[in-house]
Amino acid sequence: MQHFQSVLDQCPVGHPDHAAALTNLAYSRLEGYIQNHLQDIDTATSLFRESLALRPQGHPDHASSLYNLIRALIWRYSKESTAVYIHESAQLCCKLLPLCPEGTYLRSIGVDSAINYVISKLPINASDEGIHLRRNILELCPVGYQLRPRALDRLARTLQTRFQQCGNIDDIDETIQLRREAVFLCPEGYSDRSSFLNNLALSLAIRFRNQGKPNDLDEAITLHEELLHLRPVGHESRNFTLDNLGGALVTRFNRRGDIDDITRAISLRREALTLCPPGHPRRDTRLNNLAHALITRYDKSYVSEDLNEAIYRYRESHLLTRLDDPGRHVTLFSLSCALCSRFKHTWKNGDIEEAIRLCQEALTSLPSLHPDRCTSHAWLQRAYLSRYCIQHNPTDLSSAMEHFRLSSIHPTEGFPERIRVSIDWARQAEIYQHESALKAYQVCFELFDSHVMSRSSIVSRREAATAFHGAQSLPVDAASCATRRDNLRQAVELLEQGRGQQWSLASRLRTPLEDLWSTNPQLAQRLSELSKHLSHAQGSTDSTDPAAADRAATEYRRLTGQWKAAVAEIRNLRAFSRFLLPPSYENLQAAARQGPVVILIASQYSCSAIIVPTSGDPHNVPLPSVSLTELNNLKDRFARAIRHASVMGPKVPRNDLIVLLRTVWNEIMLPIVNVLENVLKLNHRSRIWLCPTAAFTSIPLHAAHPFQTNADGSKEPCLEDLYICSYAPTLSALVRSRQMMKKRVTPSFATIGQGQPGAGKGKALLAVDSELELVHKFVPATAKRITISGDTATRAGALQALEENTWVHLACHGKQDPTQPYDSHFVMKDEHLTLLDIMEKDIPHAEFAFLSACHTAVGDEETPDEVIHLAAGLQFSGFKSVIGTLWEVNDAVAKHVVEAFYKYMFMDLKDGNGVVMDCSRAAWALNCATHAVKTKVPLEQRMVFIHIGV
């Protein structure tokens, strides 16, 4: 070292060898530091920096000077673990690697090793700066470079950390894309493949908890199973895989309830714990996770041994967890949860006091935007509510409801967990009659809307909506809650927001923009284009390739963000403050412009009707003699009676149906009729619209009948004697149809029939062709007419006819799919014409459709939106007025109804008198037709047809 110093003294600043002398002296000092002979690393680093300054970019020795400084910084970091040195090393590596292509001297002496070290040791820094540095490093590792998989994984880890801190779904999506590429670049046999598989599986599980996509969880479990085979008994990382697979199985058990999952999860986590004996650095985590599996099983089976062992394991884990451990809060609220469960059975005050204290400590330890604050609030509400149930202190109830609220609105937690919390909030607020119940329902619908909107296809939106236990009844329960609080306007608003969700989300992309075009054409153009792009993107996210599906979902979310930004900008305009927001009562009342709308609410808490009049406040009609249980029983009795009637002779009295229709009249419709007649003073033969919910949707309300003869021999009028009845799937759908009535075009009439659908598609319908001829005979000569039947009645042919004609009559088999309503269909010659096919068409000029097919107006019982059926789908796609069916149609007798209907529908149309085909006459024509065919058509085949729309 003295010799090198002497050389440097002889090569002062300005000497051509000064930089080389600096480098040699620095090297000697670095070697001394490496071998622990010297601790003066500062001088060595300074000498390397001085040498680098003398060899700027372009100098032949610039790259070697960079490498020397990197090497010194790496050695210093390896001994001192000070982050600033590895951080600077990473920045210098970004400058060095482009200067050292394959085959150069520096690559041969260790540049790759240095970069590998930097990639591996650079601390996780989830700041924008840290992520930017990781991206720069990845750019230096092109496809084919041996270090690319590791650079991908480290960037993914950084993005995942930011996601866990801030909750931006784009970060976890990109994490998964990066980790898929890392796995792809490491085929079987590659040393790091198992680590990359593990990390991908963990990221998928994280996204599942945030977004609730079932495919993510299933894929994570498959990857963990593969890993378990790669890490047999004796493998140093086997305990990680056992624990992670156990965690994924616990999650699946919570969603699907298969007892085999939780049993195996506990077994796997016990094995993982045995591989981490006392003194093992991961023992605290293994204890906590085993306890979590045990408490999960206890919550379903209530075996006290599981609870007691869980508490014991949690306490042991708590003692082993360092105070500065970033995951300590998990142990705190996990133990709190277990103590809370025990308190419910033992009533020991010490348990609940400790539970509250631990959860408050966990909450205090977390930053304001940490996603786990949502869980902490959720556990705190559970603790306070548990104590309230025993001690009945109103303060505890208020605290529980406040923590419900804070948990459900926490911005960085995923929508699925917040929705579950808000559903529980609503339920508990109802049980304890707390004033926050209505707010809970509102928050729940807002979260549902945001969650479902994030799904990029119509089918996946329904999957998202059906994933939550108890969600089906939320709209009617919310309306019942508002009704019981005498807030009928809000009852109507909440019911509409909850029930019409699937339709309203789909219709947002088809919103007419005429008013916006006249106010701000540039903004209207931008929203129109974005809506078209989003509609197209909906179909591109159903790929079976997970990576392709992820990319498509990311693109869909990017477009959604731009669309939302445009909508927000529109709402800043003076006349558009409520643009695409849930409609107010004043907006919804437009549905009653031509007659009152009767909303029938079937909730577990109360059953009632709300009448929305043409003007003024809504009217409440209590139905005290009806409960949800009785309605479900009535619905089932109707189904049995109709099946029985279908095998009876046409002249045999339908006594069972008569009894049931009399019940509907006396207990449901008579109280409503009394209000219509005596309060609203509604004239007889006026139009009314029925908007049934829940069990009411499966009861033929329009056919309610007293079947009573007066003393003078006259018969008591039935509902259809008094009023012209139509149905409205939602009020918004009726409003939208009325608005679109302005767009009238020259009428064209298509008759579509398929009576010979082919093997396996249903029996032959022998009366279809004669029915089509019958309809054709009544269609005015002024309308363009086409008929599609036989071999031409294909899926494509029927779709084209729907798109190109304003009036349609469709006679064929129809089937409602109870498990996937969007697969409900009309049977064509080749493929089914599905509800999804129809919904994807936008036919604003369409006017009327007669669906002479079975089950075309039967809804979906699994979602909060029960009105997903074929008739509603046609209305959504543009048909303003639709005749549908509630159950199986007998085509041999249905043609009598069809003939009478078209006779009345077109009876006033005469060539040259200026009268036009008017789809709003359909309800009146159907009413007249069912009266006219009483002697020809049995009761169940007359009441099977209903009118929907204007």
Secondary structure, 3 states (H helix, E strand, C coil): CHHHHHHHHHCCCCCCCHHHHHHHHHHHHHHHHHCCCCCCHHHHHHHHHHHHHCCCCCCCCHHHHHHHHHHHHHHHHHHHCCHHHHHHHHHHHHHHHHHCCCCCHHHHHCHHHHHHHHHHHCCCCCCHHHHHHHHHHHHCCCCCCCCHHHHHHHHHHHHHHHHHHHCCHHHHHHHHHHHHHHHHCCCCCCCCHHHHHHHHHHHHHHHHHHHCCHHHHHHHHHHHHHHHHHCCCCCCCHHHHHHHHHHHHHHHHHHHCCHHHHHHHHHHHHHHHHCCCCCCCCHHHHHHHHHHHHHHHHHHHCCHHHHHHHHHHHHHHHHHCCCCCCCHHHHHHHHHHHHHHHHHHHCCHHHHHHHHHHHHHHHHHCCCCCCHHHHHHHHHHHHHHHHHHHHCCHHHHHHHHHHHHHHHCCCCCCHHHHHHHHHHHHHHHHHCCCCCHHHHHHHHHHHHHHHHHCCCCHHHHHHHHCCCCCCCCHHHHHHHHHHHCCCHHHHHHHHHHHHCHHHHHHHHHHCCCHHHHHHCHHHHHHHHHHHHHHHHHHCCCCCCCHHHHHHHHHHHHHHHHHHHHHHHHHHCCHHHCCCCCCCCHHHHHHHHCCCCEEEEEECCCCEEEEEECCCCCCEEEECCCCCHHHHHHHHHHHHHHHHHHCCCCCCCCCHHHHHHHHHHHHHHHHHHHHHHHHCCCCCCCEEEEEEECHHHHHCCHHHCCCCCECCCCCECCCHHHHEEEEECCCHHHHHHHHHHCCCCCCCEEEEEECCCCCCCCCCCCCCHHHHHHHHHHHCCCCCEEEEEEHHHCCHHHHHHHHHHCCEEEEECCEECCCCCHHHCEECCCCCCEEHHHHHCCCCCCCCEEEEECCCCCCCCCCCCCCCCCHHHHHHHHCCCEEEEECCCCCHHHHHHHHHHHHHHHCCCCCCCCCCCCCHHHHHHHHHHHHHHCCCCCCHHHHCCEEEEEC
